[in-house]
Amino acid sequence: MLTHGNFASTAAYHDERLPNPGESDLSLCFLPLAHVFEWTWTFYALLNCGMTVAYCDEPAKVVEFLREVRPTIMCAVPRFYEKVYGTVLDRVESASALRRALFHWAVGVGSEHARRRREGRPIPARLAWRHRIADRLVLGKIREIAGGRARFFPCAGAPLSREIEEFFHACGLFIICGYGLTETTATVSCYERDRFLTGTVGKALSGVEVMISDEGEILVRGSTVMKGYYRKPRETAEAFVNGWFRTGDAGLMDAEGNLRITERIKDLIKTSGGKYVAPQQIESAIGADHFVDQIAVIGERSQEFAPFERIIRFTLLPEPLSIERGEMTPTMKVRRRAATEHYHDEVERMYGGPSASQARSSGPLSLFLSRTRTSSSSARLIEIRSARRPVRKEIVAARKRTAASSSDWMCPAGFWFAATNQR
């Protein structure tokens, strides 16, 4: 149960944190209004700021709407940025060598410029001059994908790869990453206007308190926290401990108050060897590859994967997961249980394959993909941009074992579905 006081508090705290949203802004709404992220933002945009809100009635055509509406603000989930990032890199890889070199030079200049700005450091004259050239030749054209007028785009709902986030910051698109839940009237934390740390979800809003419990769970207290669950006194009591709301998310907070989400506690996977694995860590790393369309880890985030987190086997699926079959949420997050049930046989075959005994003893992961399109130019798939080298070696080895017998491998964008080989 969310009260008028919850929404009023959220609006006041956003006024303090965000870069002056107002009547001159235009917000494009393409996420479902049933989702607390878009729902709360739309209330804030219309009733508190007086801005114009345009509604996209076909989310699949959001890029077309962006060009037509040219919003200054738009709430989006990581899936949107992953799609745009993948499209940009696909076009770059098919360009001439000169254009590819120009692109990478421009993004490098943009990265240094963006890094200095968010760290509050001065911009040297030479860097400012190079940035103007890079912006005119490359970076400004990438911003045109979002309409060319974007001031800031809030992002929440799932982890966004740091690589992708920093790419858009380099291009001059200010993505404000944040974290929240329905029970906290959306935002708990988000980036400040400057001096924020990428790879985190920013600092708590001014009227919101955040604490990490001894067990590593994120606890929240403040005037934005719900009154309780409607007619569910037992569930309400279980959701609070000493006045703090239990989010169910595990996280870390540094000395400066930057919050980092590590995993949903209920999603942590325990291997037969007693090791705990955070699936979002693997999903974020592999999902940064622009060839990967969707990803979910079944069964069993850091820069190096332990041996029991590595992937050695996969199976190709004929189609991606869908909202219609209940395998995806409206904000494009995978429903692990539904996906596992629908592809039960495929998961069992991975466990029971010829290398099952080896897999169970070493404890790596296996995965399968679903095609979204085919292309004869995609044989390079994972070798090109696997997010982390320890994962890449396992994937490449698996590809070599199956490519000769499976023409379906040739897919430049696919669904990665990982399942642990330990039970």
Secondary structure, DSSP 8 states (H G I E B T S, - for coil): ---HHHHHHHHHHHHHHSS---TT-EEEE-S-TTSHHHHHHHHIIIIII--EEEE-S-GGGHHHHHHHH--SEE-B-HHHHHHHHHHHHHHHHTS-HHHHHHHHHHHHHHHHHHHHHHTT----HHHHHHHHHHIIIIIHHHHGGGTS--SBEEE-SS---HHHHHHHHHTT--EEEEEEEGGGTEEEEE--SSS--TTS--EE-TTEEEEE-TTSEEEEEETTS-S--TT-HHHHHHTEETTEEEEEEEEEE-TT--EEEEEEGGG-EE-TTS-EE-HHHHHHHHHTSTTEEEEEEE----SS--GGG-EEEEEEESS---TTTTSB-TTS-B-HHHHHHHTHHHHHHHHTSTTHHHHHHH--EEEEEEEEE--TT-TTHHHHH-SSHHHHHHHHHHHHHHHTT-GGG--SEEEEEEEES--
